[in-house]
Amino acid sequence: HLLPLPKSPSAHTSISLDPNKDLNFDIIEKQFKFEKPSHLLSLDIRNRNAKIDTTIPEISTKLKSLNAHITNAKKSQEQEKIDNLQYVYSQLKKYKSVLEDIRKIPFYEKDS
């Protein structure tokens, strides 16, 4: 069976996808922590690809949400918050591209 990815933090720290709500950096950090991509390489290929296929859309949603929060932080000119959000955004983008690269690794079926 597949383990859920990411490990969901408890519901009360769930990130608000509503950019009008305030974002606390600790919550953001917890919420945007995914497994190290290298962990995926030890899984068998089907599991690995299935995990990646469910994770990439989640990441895309979070990137959209972060983008909205960044826009809001810029309006209120909170530089520290902008920096934090942009940092998380760039980490998440890197993570997504690593997953996409791993997804492209070809695999060969063993003849059974």
PyRosetta script that sets phi, psi and omega in degrees:
from pyrosetta import init, pose_from_sequence

init()
pose = pose_from_sequence("HLLPLPKSPSAHTSISLDPNKDLNFDIIEKQFKFEKPSHLLSLDIRNRNAKIDTTIPEISTKLKSLNAHITNAKKSQEQEKIDNLQYVYSQLKKYKSVLEDIRKIPFYEKDS")
pose.set_psi(1, 161.8)
pose.set_omega(1, -178.1)
pose.set_phi(2, -93.6)
pose.set_psi(2, 136.8)
pose.set_omega(2, 172.7)
pose.set_phi(3, -81.6)
pose.set_psi(3, 145.3)
pose.set_omega(3, 179.6)
pose.set_phi(4, -68.4)
pose.set_psi(4, 142.8)
pose.set_omega(4, 177.1)
pose.set_phi(5, -130.6)
pose.set_psi(5, 129.5)
pose.set_omega(5, -2.3)
pose.set_phi(6, -77.2)
pose.set_psi(6, 171.7)
pose.set_omega(6, 173.7)
pose.set_phi(7, -67.9)
pose.set_psi(7, 113.9)
pose.set_omega(7, -173.7)
pose.set_phi(8, -70.8)
pose.set_psi(8, 128.1)
pose.set_omega(8, 172.6)
pose.set_phi(9, -70.3)
pose.set_psi(9, 165.4)
pose.set_omega(9, -177.1)
pose.set_phi(10, -60.4)
pose.set_psi(10, 153.7)
pose.set_omega(10, -171.1)
pose.set_phi(11, -54.8)
pose.set_psi(11, -34.3)
pose.set_omega(11, -175.3)
pose.set_phi(12, -69.8)
pose.set_psi(12, -12.3)
pose.set_omega(12, 176.3)
pose.set_phi(13, -103.2)
pose.set_psi(13, 14.2)
pose.set_omega(13, -177.0)
pose.set_phi(14, -62.0)
pose.set_psi(14, 136.9)
pose.set_omega(14, -177.7)
pose.set_phi(15, -71.5)
pose.set_psi(15, 142.6)
pose.set_omega(15, 177.8)
pose.set_phi(16, -84.1)
pose.set_psi(16, 124.2)
pose.set_omega(16, 176.3)
pose.set_phi(17, -81.5)
pose.set_psi(17, -2.2)
pose.set_omega(17, 179.2)
pose.set_phi(18, -88.5)
pose.set_psi(18, 110.5)
pose.set_omega(18, -175.7)
pose.set_phi(19, -65.8)
pose.set_psi(19, -12.4)
pose.set_omega(19, 177.4)
pose.set_phi(20, -81.2)
pose.set_psi(20, -13.1)
pose.set_omega(20, 176.5)
pose.set_phi(21, -86.5)
pose.set_psi(21, 150.8)
pose.set_omega(21, -178.3)
pose.set_phi(22, -73.6)
pose.set_psi(22, 144.5)
pose.set_omega(22, 179.0)
pose.set_phi(23, -110.6)
pose.set_psi(23, 123.6)
pose.set_omega(23, 177.7)
pose.set_phi(24, -92.8)
pose.set_psi(24, 130.8)
pose.set_omega(24, -172.9)
pose.set_phi(25, -60.8)
pose.set_psi(25, -37.4)
pose.set_omega(25, 179.2)
pose.set_phi(26, -61.6)
pose.set_psi(26, -41.1)
pose.set_omega(26, 179.1)
pose.set_phi(27, -64.5)
pose.set_psi(27, -44.2)
pose.set_omega(27, 179.8)
pose.set_phi(28, -57.1)
pose.set_psi(28, -49.0)
pose.set_omega(28, -176.2)
pose.set_phi(29, -59.1)
pose.set_psi(29, -47.8)
pose.set_omega(29, -179.5)
pose.set_phi(30, -59.3)
pose.set_psi(30, -46.2)
pose.set_omega(30, -173.4)
pose.set_phi(31, -67.8)
pose.set_psi(31, -29.3)
pose.set_omega(31, -173.9)
pose.set_phi(32, -100.4)
pose.set_psi(32, 8.7)
pose.set_omega(32, 176.6)
pose.set_phi(33, -78.6)
pose.set_psi(33, 121.7)
pose.set_omega(33, 174.8)
pose.set_phi(34, -114.1)
pose.set_psi(34, 167.4)
pose.set_omega(34, 175.1)
pose.set_phi(35, -63.0)
pose.set_psi(35, 155.9)
pose.set_omega(35, 174.2)
pose.set_phi(36, -64.8)
pose.set_psi(36, 133.4)
pose.set_omega(36, -177.8)
pose.set_phi(37, -55.6)
pose.set_psi(37, -30.8)
pose.set_omega(37, -178.2)
pose.set_phi(38, -62.7)
pose.set_psi(38, -26.4)
pose.set_omega(38, 177.2)
pose.set_phi(39, -60.4)
pose.set_psi(39, -31.8)
pose.set_omega(39, -177.3)
pose.set_phi(40, -66.8)
pose.set_psi(40, -27.6)
pose.set_omega(40, -174.9)
pose.set_phi(41, -68.7)
pose.set_psi(41, -22.0)
pose.set_omega(41, -179.1)
pose.set_phi(42, -83.0)
pose.set_psi(42, -11.9)
pose.set_omega(42, 179.4)
pose.set_phi(43, -78.1)
pose.set_psi(43, 157.0)
pose.set_omega(43, 174.1)
pose.set_phi(44, -68.5)
pose.set_psi(44, 155.9)
pose.set_omega(44, -168.1)
pose.set_phi(45, -55.3)
pose.set_psi(45, -45.7)
pose.set_omega(45, -177.3)
pose.set_phi(46, -62.0)
pose.set_psi(46, -45.0)
pose.set_omega(46, 178.0)
pose.set_phi(47, -61.9)
pose.set_psi(47, -43.8)
pose.set_omega(47, -178.6)
pose.set_phi(48, -58.7)
pose.set_psi(48, -51.3)
pose.set_omega(48, -177.0)
pose.set_phi(49, -65.8)
pose.set_psi(49, -35.7)
pose.set_omega(49, 177.7)
pose.set_phi(50, -63.8)
pose.set_psi(50, -43.0)
pose.set_omega(50, 178.8)
pose.set_phi(51, -62.2)
pose.set_psi(51, -44.7)
pose.set_omega(51, -179.2)
pose.set_phi(52, -62.8)
pose.set_psi(52, -42.1)
pose.set_omega(52, -178.7)
pose.set_phi(53, -63.3)
pose.set_psi(53, -30.6)
pose.set_omega(53, 177.3)
pose.set_phi(54, -84.3)
pose.set_psi(54, -26.2)
pose.set_omega(54, -175.9)
pose.set_phi(55, -79.5)
pose.set_psi(55, -40.1)
pose.set_omega(55, -175.9)
pose.set_phi(56, -57.1)
pose.set_psi(56, -46.4)
pose.set_omega(56, 177.2)
pose.set_phi(57, -62.6)
pose.set_psi(57, -36.0)
pose.set_omega(57, 176.7)
pose.set_phi(58, -60.0)
pose.set_psi(58, -44.3)
pose.set_omega(58, -178.9)
pose.set_phi(59, -63.9)
pose.set_psi(59, -42.2)
pose.set_omega(59, 179.4)
pose.set_phi(60, -58.7)
pose.set_psi(60, -42.3)
pose.set_omega(60, 177.7)
pose.set_phi(61, -61.8)
pose.set_psi(61, -44.1)
pose.set_omega(61, -179.2)
pose.set_phi(62, -66.6)
pose.set_psi(62, -36.4)
pose.set_omega(62, 178.0)
pose.set_phi(63, -63.2)
pose.set_psi(63, -42.6)
pose.set_omega(63, 177.8)
pose.set_phi(64, -59.8)
pose.set_psi(64, -46.4)
pose.set_omega(64, -180.0)
pose.set_phi(65, -60.3)
pose.set_psi(65, -47.6)
pose.set_omega(65, 179.8)
pose.set_phi(66, -59.4)
pose.set_psi(66, -40.2)
pose.set_omega(66, 179.9)
pose.set_phi(67, -58.2)
pose.set_psi(67, -43.7)
pose.set_omega(67, 178.6)
pose.set_phi(68, -63.5)
pose.set_psi(68, -41.2)
pose.set_omega(68, 178.7)
pose.set_phi(69, -65.1)
pose.set_psi(69, -38.5)
pose.set_omega(69, 179.0)
pose.set_phi(70, -62.9)
pose.set_psi(70, -44.6)
pose.set_omega(70, 178.4)
pose.set_phi(71, -56.8)
pose.set_psi(71, -45.9)
pose.set_omega(71, 178.7)
pose.set_phi(72, -63.6)
pose.set_psi(72, -42.7)
pose.set_omega(72, -179.9)
pose.set_phi(73, -62.4)
pose.set_psi(73, -36.0)
pose.set_omega(73, 178.7)
pose.set_phi(74, -65.9)
pose.set_psi(74, -39.2)
pose.set_omega(74, 178.1)
pose.set_phi(75, -60.3)
pose.set_psi(75, -41.8)
pose.set_omega(75, -178.0)
pose.set_phi(76, -88.5)
pose.set_psi(76, 0.8)
pose.set_omega(76, 176.2)
pose.set_phi(77, 53.4)
pose.set_psi(77, 41.6)
pose.set_omega(77, 176.8)
pose.set_phi(78, -92.2)
pose.set_psi(78, 93.1)
pose.set_omega(78, -170.9)
pose.set_phi(79, -59.4)
pose.set_psi(79, -43.3)
pose.set_omega(79, -177.5)
pose.set_phi(80, -61.8)
pose.set_psi(80, -42.8)
pose.set_omega(80, 180.0)
pose.set_phi(81, -65.1)
pose.set_psi(81, -41.9)
pose.set_omega(81, 178.5)
pose.set_phi(82, -58.7)
pose.set_psi(82, -47.5)
pose.set_omega(82, -179.1)
pose.set_phi(83, -60.3)
pose.set_psi(83, -46.1)
pose.set_omega(83, 179.8)
pose.set_phi(84, -59.8)
pose.set_psi(84, -47.7)
pose.set_omega(84, -178.8)
pose.set_phi(85, -63.5)
pose.set_psi(85, -42.4)
pose.set_omega(85, -179.0)
pose.set_phi(86, -66.7)
pose.set_psi(86, -35.1)
pose.set_omega(86, 176.9)
pose.set_phi(87, -61.9)
pose.set_psi(87, -50.8)
pose.set_omega(87, -179.2)
pose.set_phi(88, -61.2)
pose.set_psi(88, -40.6)
pose.set_omega(88, 179.8)
pose.set_phi(89, -59.0)
pose.set_psi(89, -46.4)
pose.set_omega(89, -177.6)
pose.set_phi(90, -67.9)
pose.set_psi(90, -37.4)
pose.set_omega(90, 177.1)
pose.set_phi(91, -62.5)
pose.set_psi(91, -43.3)
pose.set_omega(91, -178.0)
pose.set_phi(92, -66.1)
pose.set_psi(92, -39.0)
pose.set_omega(92, 178.0)
pose.set_phi(93, -63.3)
pose.set_psi(93, -43.1)
pose.set_omega(93, 178.1)
pose.set_phi(94, -60.5)
pose.set_psi(94, -45.7)
pose.set_omega(94, -178.4)
pose.set_phi(95, -59.4)
pose.set_psi(95, -43.5)
pose.set_omega(95, -179.6)
pose.set_phi(96, -62.5)
pose.set_psi(96, -42.0)
pose.set_omega(96, -177.7)
pose.set_phi(97, -70.4)
pose.set_psi(97, -33.0)
pose.set_omega(97, 175.0)
pose.set_phi(98, -63.0)
pose.set_psi(98, -44.2)
pose.set_omega(98, 178.4)
pose.set_phi(99, -60.2)
pose.set_psi(99, -42.5)
pose.set_omega(99, -179.6)
pose.set_phi(100, -63.4)
pose.set_psi(100, -37.5)
pose.set_omega(100, 177.5)
pose.set_phi(101, -66.3)
pose.set_psi(101, -45.0)
pose.set_omega(101, 179.6)
pose.set_phi(102, -60.3)
pose.set_psi(102, -38.7)
pose.set_omega(102, -177.8)
pose.set_phi(103, -61.7)
pose.set_psi(103, -28.5)
pose.set_omega(103, -177.1)
pose.set_phi(104, -82.0)
pose.set_psi(104, -11.6)
pose.set_omega(104, -178.8)
pose.set_phi(105, -62.0)
pose.set_psi(105, 122.7)
pose.set_omega(105, -177.7)
pose.set_phi(106, -72.0)
pose.set_psi(106, 159.0)
pose.set_omega(106, 174.0)
pose.set_phi(107, -138.8)
pose.set_psi(107, 157.6)
pose.set_omega(107, -175.3)
pose.set_phi(108, -118.7)
pose.set_psi(108, 129.3)
pose.set_omega(108, 178.4)
pose.set_phi(109, -74.6)
pose.set_psi(109, 135.4)
pose.set_omega(109, 171.9)
pose.set_phi(110, -78.1)
pose.set_psi(110, 140.9)
pose.set_omega(110, 175.5)
pose.set_phi(111, -71.5)
pose.set_psi(111, 128.2)
pose.set_omega(111, -178.6)
pose.set_phi(112, -98.0)
pose.dump_pdb("model.pdb")
